[in-house]
Amino acid sequence: MAPPLRVGIAGLGTVGAGVVRLLRRQAALLDKRAGRAIEIAAVSARNPEKSRDLDLSGIPWRHVDELATAPDIDVVVELIGGEDGPAKALVERALMHGKSVVTANKALIAHHGAALARLAESHGVSLAYEASVCGGIPIVKGLREGLAANNIRELHGILNGTCNYILTQMGESGRDFDDILAEAQRFGYAETDPSFDIDGIDTAHKLAILTAVAFGTEVDLASVHVEGIRRIGALDITYADALGYRIKLLGIARRAADGGIEQRVHPCMVPKATAIAAADGVFNAVVAEGDFVGRVNFVGPGAGGGPTASAVAADLIDIARGHVVPVFGVPASALSRADPTPITRRFGAYYLRLEVVDRPGVIADVAAALRDQNVSLESVLQRLRAPGDNVPVVLTTHETDEARMTAAVAQIAALDAVVEPPRLIRIEQF
Ligand SMILES: NC(=O)c1ccc[n+]([C@@H]2O[C@H](COP(=O)([O-])OP(=O)(O)OC[C@H]3O[C@@H](n4cnc5c(N)ncnc54)[C@H](OP(=O)(O)O)[C@@H]3O)[C@@H](O)[C@H]2O)c1
């Protein structure tokens, strides 16, 4: 029997506690599947005195700095979080000391993925991060190993459960964003400072990681166009429904015809019949399109102690088996740098909601602005009346360039009769 894999766990919060529970409860299963025991050699967190609803009996407590160098630890599991600070220092030190690392830290991988991959590979150890994207869904392994024989043309997905929960609840209840956000915070689905989730930053981190895995490129977070969901109103969700769509915050990555890569995060209208539209609540979903396999859907729980621990433990099993794969699917030295394709080159349809003064000629002025930019209208809706003298007008366009649409919207926003900044949502047909 091979000697046990000795694991040092840093961080005992939602994920860390889940990992401790899983490794203890599933010890016999993991032993059988990995061919050796996976043993918790030490744990660490910020405050050793903190009372935790967690059985840590018999597990040595170490200061976090010791985990990277302790000779009786083979693998460091980093579950602290944050792109820099103690998490980064621990991961770098552990890799430099020849220890494999498992992390759930998307911010760290999104900001420093390429450098950390080079460090891991130069020391002949693994850097595993399945848990950093979509919690329990094996999306990294699915893309990197399951779809390894394909050129990936495109991937898109719901990568943030908090936003998906808020949008789903807005749709089901007809209540507005602020109201549902406050409720999500009470239920613990949203942080006290929710900006990371609702402004799309968390989705951007995950998208940048998946893009690197799918296209064999260096993680390029800076090139991701990011918009969040703060400006989505209950009215938009009602109109989307009437038009046959659902609104989702998506991360989208595409290889452009010129070899560049488009990465964008923003609310989208997606047809109700798509798999992505059907993923509701805190669920995540990713659709990847490969040249030989076609479309593959991944759907499942994107966060939480149990699902995320499942992904962390799967990485540990790989390491225990000696299964080493390049961090982003190709050796770090072979990761390419693709030119970013800016969002201004998007070509697609748009939904535009305006709040206008209800008087003759307004629609004609709006239509003229679109005509000036060569944007052709698909539909105009003016059904629901808002309180007061203003009325909402909803337009959808045929496919057009983002640059033209942006110019038309600027012209429309400047009209006297348009009393609020226009709401623009991209329609993705997939
Ligand atoms: N929560 C999820 O569902 C989820 C899903 C996927 C990925 N992730 C990622 O998993 C990581 C952990 O998330 P989480 O939700 O478990 O966070 P959390 O509940 O806030 O726990 C963080 C843990 O890190 C410890 N810690 C903080 N600063 C430290 C320091 N300087 N030295 C040592 N330990 C320190 C804390 O110690 P104390 O307990 O003593 O305060 C706590 O145990 C993050 O990267 C997150 O993005 C989370």
The ligand as an ORCA input file, in Angstrom:
! r2SCAN-3c Opt
* xyz 0 1
  N     -17.986     29.722     -0.308
  C     -18.141     29.105     -1.477
  O     -19.216     28.576     -1.785
  C     -16.995     29.042     -2.451
  C     -17.171     28.368     -3.680
  C     -16.094     28.266     -4.562
  C     -14.891     28.848     -4.230
  N     -14.754     29.523     -3.039
  C     -13.445     30.091     -2.730
  O     -12.910     29.354     -1.629
  C     -12.082     30.216     -0.844
  C     -12.596     30.204      0.600
  O     -13.913     30.668      0.613
  P     -14.843     30.524      1.899
  O     -16.202     30.893      1.458
  O     -14.599     29.238      2.566
  O     -14.252     31.724      2.800
  P     -14.512     31.998      4.362
  O     -15.712     31.264      4.820
  O     -14.439     33.470      4.531
  O     -13.238     31.349      5.073
  C     -11.958     31.861      4.943
  C     -11.026     31.131      5.876
  O      -9.708     31.658      5.707
  C      -9.164     31.918      6.976
  N      -8.201     33.022      6.900
  C      -8.455     34.312      6.588
  N      -7.311     35.026      6.643
  C      -6.362     34.171      7.002
  C      -4.979     34.308      7.257
  N      -4.352     35.494      7.134
  N      -4.267     33.214      7.599
  C      -4.873     32.016      7.732
  N      -6.185     31.812      7.518
  C      -6.915     32.888      7.150
  C     -10.317     32.267      7.877
  O      -9.914     32.032      9.217
  P     -10.908     32.203     10.484
  O     -11.963     31.128     10.311
  O     -10.067     31.981     11.659
  O     -11.475     33.574     10.369
  C     -11.394     31.292      7.371
  O     -11.285     30.062      8.017
  C     -12.143     31.581     -1.529
  O     -11.062     31.688     -2.430
  C     -13.450     31.528     -2.295
  O     -13.452     32.373     -3.413
  C     -15.782     29.630     -2.144
*
